[in-house]
Amino acid sequence: MKGRVAYITGAGQGIGRACALELARAGARVVLGARSLDKLEAVAEEIRASGGEAHVAPIDLASLESIQEAFRQVDALAGPIEILVNNAAVTRDGIAMRMSADAWNEVLQTNLTGAFQCIQLALRAMARARWGRIVNISSVVAQSGNPGQANYVSAKAGLIGLTKSLAIEMAPRNITVNAVAPGFIETAMTDALNADQKAAVLNRIPLGRIGSAEEVAAAVRFLASDEASYITGHVLNVNGGMYL
């Protein structure tokens, strides 16, 4: 992975930050994307302090114009993207009967449509180079379902379908497309759970604990590496056995 240009969306915190740190440790030249410039700069400094190369290209996946501008910045800062990690996501939970059109559209636009638009832009250079790695961060709930998250589940399930379709399309160009489906991971999202909710979650996890962002990042690093060159269209579950 040494010298490969990797762009990670949602890189300011949680799983995205862990992926950026892990890919940088593996030798990639990482570019960090998210809406919060301050958080991105903090992660970039963390990588540089460890001897890695990091750049910042802010992105809002709800806006095609922002996505296009971010990809122009990545190209100017580091060169064509060779590894794309689609991690950025939002939630707007609520029961389906009362879910507003805005809540549905915002989550689908950011979590699925925005990810697809990133892939479209990244594929141009990957196809020319006849090499590329795309890793989409899905979720355990995309496979199991989850009440109160019809929009989020639909978007994350859509990412799995997108992964499989693109894996077939892009295989002749030596571009692999895979997904990682985390279970409950220690992030800002799970920090919002109260003690009773966390206890209920733990009862559903055979390994008996919540996972770490670093464990998800390790799976992403593997799928982005040369060692995974014969793996495509795969969904790698990192969920402690919560969904089998």
Helices and strands as residue ranges (DSSP letters): E 5-9, H 14-25, E 29-33, H 37-49, E 53-56, H 64-77, E 83-86, G 96-98, H 101-108, I 109-113, H 114-129, E 132-137, H 141-144, H 150-170, G 171-173, E 175-182, H 188-191, H 195-202, H 213-223, G 226-228, E 235-238
